[in-house]
Amino acid sequence: MSRFDTIIKNGQLITAADRYTADIGIKGGRIVALGQALGEALGEADEVIDAQGLWVMPGGIDAHCHLDQPLGDGAVMADDFLTGTRSAAAGGTTTVIPFAAQQKGQSLRAAVEDYHRRSDGKAFIDYAFHMIVTDPTETVLKEELPALINEGYSSFKIYLTYDDLKLNDREVLNVLAMARREGGMVMVHAENADCIAYLTELLEAQGQTSPYYHGVAHSAIAEREATHRAISLAELIDVPLLIVHVSGPEAIEQIRWAQGRGLRVYGETCPQYLMLTASDLDKEGFEGAKCVCSPPPRDKAAQEAVWQALESGVFQVFSSDHAPFRFDDPQGKKLHGESASFEHIPNGIPGLETRLSILFSEGVVKERIDPTRFVALTATNPAKIYGLYPQKGTIAIGSDADLTLWDPAARTTIRNADLHHAVDYTPYEGVELTGKPVLTLCRGQAVSRDGAFTAPAGHGRFLTCDKPTPARPRGQAKGF
């Protein structure tokens, strides 16, 4: 019997802390050795992969994506767990964390059980679940959520906007207090619902209903106010939280202010806020609907503010917020037809497969961030924040052999025809990139090699998450 199943030789290893040349020995899906000249004796490994000239990094963790999520309004997401994880693997991601979404009036546990049925046997790569809490009843807060957190569903998202999802401030406080007691990580979609509704009514009364006006209605001020409010409520309870998909300087300033006061507030941003602007919503006809997401892309100054926050450490996580709706589809972006008001266009854009390559090319290659920061944002920090570290998110003895080998000099152009999702467009069509993943391994098994799939659907396993250390309160507030 061979000492190793696989040896990866001669690669430049990059973690969130270090950069060095070493060989990796893999056995039983885990990293069991790191060193020089591993397995030089004949037969030491069943397979030897020569990574000369390549960078070897932890597989990406996309900690914010939506797959086969029931919506209730007639819209249908294009990607399920098969096509979504296939796309993720091709892009260098080895773990995804999508959302088991509670519908109002529904049991939260029922939502989790339904999501297991939707995912069973389909995933190419490993996956965990966040939850979405829309109806925090006494049963949910005292029974279901505490039990689910202890069973390995240790993170959940709440909304301050959307009529069918939003919580009022008292409900938010109740949820935060429960999270403090039980050790769960709270994610917040921070936009002020009343501000958006007010602006929407004004715009529609003036006939301003094209996709461009989605960005006007979803004002940066509405995002700023809701971010500050969420932080204030969390400070009152003394519980950490993470503000997701932050779009520009207004919300960034609130997160930086909180962090400067010692509050445990974390931030996440996404590729759309680096690559798109409001002008992408203002394309001819209905084309702007392709870029309708919430919060919306802002302007070039906002892009620069997001980059600065990525560089300076305001953001801990870089996710795709993959929300896959087909454009030319009556169950997708055209759910209500091409003449529909922006208010009725399904929100979200695809990005699972392109997330890592965009940040690598625009960030690492252009020296906005260094390679170790890239790994921290895309793998290590998500693993820590969501209770998967050190099983995931690093290259260490005992960790899962989730690895991505990158050619840092490869030149590619994003074409939807080359992507592996089930969406009929990408908002990044024609973007030229430097650097690409050439081999993705999940638990030691090659799942994608130059875009060809080498593992079957169903290779991916469901992951239970520990209560994350970053979710622990500072210990300031009492009695919650």
Secondary structure, DSSP 8 states (H G I E B T S, - for coil): --SEEEEEEEEEEE-SS-EEEEEEEEETTEEEEEESSTT-STTSEEEEEE-TT-EEEE-EEE-SB--S---SSS---S--HHHHHHHHHHTTEEEE--EEE--TTS-HHHHHHHHHHHHTTT-SSEE--EEE-S---HHIIIIIHHHHHHTT--EEEEESSSTTTB--HHHHHHHHHHHHHHT-EEEEE---HHHHHHHHHHHHHTT--STHHHHHHS-HHHHHHHHHHHHHHHHHHT--EEE-S--SHHHHHHHHHHHHTT--EEEEE-THHHH--GGGGS-TTTGGGGG--SS----HHHHHHHHHHHHHTS--EE---B----SS-TTTTTTT-TT--GGGS---B--TTTHHHHHIIIIIITTSS-HHHHHIIIIIHHHHHTT-TTTSSS--TTSB--EEEEEEEEEEE--GGG--SS-S--TTTT-EEEEEEEEEEETTEEEEETTEE-S-TT---B------GGG---S-----
